[in-house]
Structures are given as structure tokens and as C-alpha cells.
């Protein structure tokens, strides 16, 4: 799925690392690098050196993803896929700072998640 996103966005994947951490760890990362004192499901660091490449790290709080899956009444796997796609879209240059940005990212996430589940059910 991530290769499809990169292809559609005219990007080349160089290096993407996913690091699964606790809620406590992600709060510390959030404080240290973003100056936020709260838990989130994912924090993405873009290490790309060229505009057409994707290179970065994503720190994912599995505990938070589990809680969000329950809250949104979806399976854990679906919520985890959404978070991974969300972080990958950040590496493609998308932001979620405004309501319009969030809506745009959610639409793109939905598109790729539906596409993934349609292909995987064949």
C-alpha cells in the first residue's frame, strides 16, 4: 500500500522506519521534539533530503492506537493501518495543522485504506 501511495505522489521510498513505543515514551518524544505535553498515536520525523524521496521515522504508540480503535469502534488492525498511512502521508508532504488539512488527509487515508481492503479481500 505504501508503495502505491509513493508511486501516486511521484516519490521514491528510500528509508522508512516504524518504531513501536509505549504511551509514556511517545509523550517524552512529544515533549522533547515538539514541545507538547500529551499523548498522540504517531509522531513522524521527515529525514528526506530530496523533494522526490521519502525517508523518515515514525514513532507509534500501540496503546494509543488500541484505545483509538475502541473509541472509533474499528478493529485494531484498521486503526493501525490508518495511523501508518497518516504518518506516511506526512512524509509525502501533507500536513494536518488546519481543519481543511485534516479533512484532506482523512480523505486520502480513506481512499488508500478502502483500496487496501478491497485488494486484500480478493
C-alpha positions as CSV (number, residue, x, y, z in Angstrom):
1,X,0.0,0.0,0.0
2,X,2.8,2.5,0.9
3,X,4.5,1.8,-2.4
4,X,1.2,2.7,-4.2
5,X,1.0,6.0,-2.2
6,X,4.6,6.8,-3.1
7,X,4.0,6.0,-6.7
8,X,0.8,8.1,-6.9
9,X,2.7,11.0,-5.3
10,X,5.7,10.7,-7.6
11,X,8.0,9.8,-4.7
12,X,10.7,7.2,-4.2
13,X,10.9,5.4,-0.9
14,X,14.5,5.5,0.4
15,X,14.1,4.5,4.1
16,X,11.1,4.4,6.4
17,X,11.4,3.1,10.0
18,X,8.5,2.3,12.3
19,X,9.3,2.3,16.0
20,X,6.5,1.0,18.3
21,X,6.7,2.6,21.7
22,X,4.6,3.0,24.9
23,X,2.4,5.9,25.7
24,X,5.0,7.2,28.2
25,X,7.7,7.1,25.5
26,X,5.6,8.9,22.9
27,X,4.8,11.7,25.5
28,X,8.5,12.1,26.1
29,X,9.2,12.3,22.4
30,X,6.4,14.8,22.0
31,X,7.8,16.9,24.8
32,X,11.4,16.8,23.6
33,X,10.9,17.4,19.9
34,X,7.5,19.1,19.6
35,X,7.2,20.8,23.0
36,X,3.8,19.2,23.5
37,X,3.0,17.5,26.8
38,X,0.4,15.0,25.7
39,X,0.0,11.5,24.2
40,X,-0.6,11.0,20.5
41,X,-0.8,7.9,18.3
42,X,2.0,8.8,16.0
43,X,4.9,11.2,15.6
44,X,6.6,11.4,12.2
45,X,10.1,12.7,11.5
46,X,10.8,13.5,7.9
47,X,14.5,12.9,7.1
48,X,14.1,13.3,3.3
49,X,17.0,15.2,1.7
50,X,15.3,15.5,-1.8
51,X,11.8,16.6,-2.6
52,X,11.1,13.4,-4.6
53,X,12.2,11.0,-1.9
54,X,10.7,9.6,1.2
55,X,12.9,9.0,4.2
56,X,11.8,9.1,7.8
57,X,10.9,7.7,11.2
58,X,7.5,7.1,12.7
59,X,7.0,6.5,16.4
60,X,3.7,4.8,17.1
61,X,2.1,4.3,20.5
62,X,0.4,0.9,20.2
63,X,-1.5,1.6,23.5
64,X,-3.0,4.7,22.0
65,X,-3.8,3.0,18.7
66,X,-5.7,0.3,20.7
67,X,-7.6,3.0,22.7
68,X,-8.5,4.9,19.5
69,X,-9.7,1.6,17.8
70,X,-12.1,1.1,20.7
71,X,-13.2,4.7,20.6
72,X,-13.8,4.7,16.9
73,X,-15.3,1.2,17.0
74,X,-12.9,-0.3,14.5
75,X,-10.6,-3.2,14.5
76,X,-7.1,-2.6,15.9
77,X,-5.5,-3.6,12.5
78,X,-7.6,-1.0,10.7
79,X,-6.7,1.8,13.1
80,X,-3.0,0.8,12.9
81,X,-3.1,0.9,9.1
82,X,-4.8,4.3,9.3
83,X,-2.0,5.6,11.6
84,X,0.7,4.2,9.3
85,X,-0.9,5.7,6.2
86,X,-1.3,9.0,8.1
87,X,2.4,9.1,9.0
88,X,3.4,8.2,5.5
89,X,1.3,11.0,4.1
90,X,3.3,13.4,6.3
91,X,6.4,12.0,4.7
92,X,4.8,12.8,1.3
93,X,4.4,16.4,2.3
94,X,0.9,16.5,3.8
95,X,0.1,18.4,6.9
96,X,-2.7,18.3,9.5
97,X,-2.5,21.8,11.0
98,X,-5.8,23.1,9.9
99,X,-9.3,21.7,9.7
100,X,-9.0,21.7,5.8
101,X,-5.7,19.9,6.0
102,X,-7.1,17.3,8.4
103,X,-10.1,16.7,6.1
104,X,-7.8,16.4,3.1
105,X,-5.6,13.8,4.9
106,X,-8.6,11.9,6.1
107,X,-10.0,11.7,2.6
108,X,-6.7,10.4,1.2
109,X,-6.3,7.9,4.2
110,X,-9.8,6.6,3.5
111,X,-9.1,6.1,-0.2
112,X,-6.0,4.0,0.4
113,X,-7.5,2.0,3.2
114,X,-10.6,1.1,1.2
115,X,-8.3,0.2,-1.7
116,X,-6.1,-1.9,0.5
117,X,-9.1,-3.8,2.0
118,X,-10.7,-4.2,-1.5
119,X,-7.5,-5.8,-2.8
120,X,-6.8,-7.9,0.3
121,X,-10.3,-9.4,0.2
122,X,-9.9,-10.8,-3.3
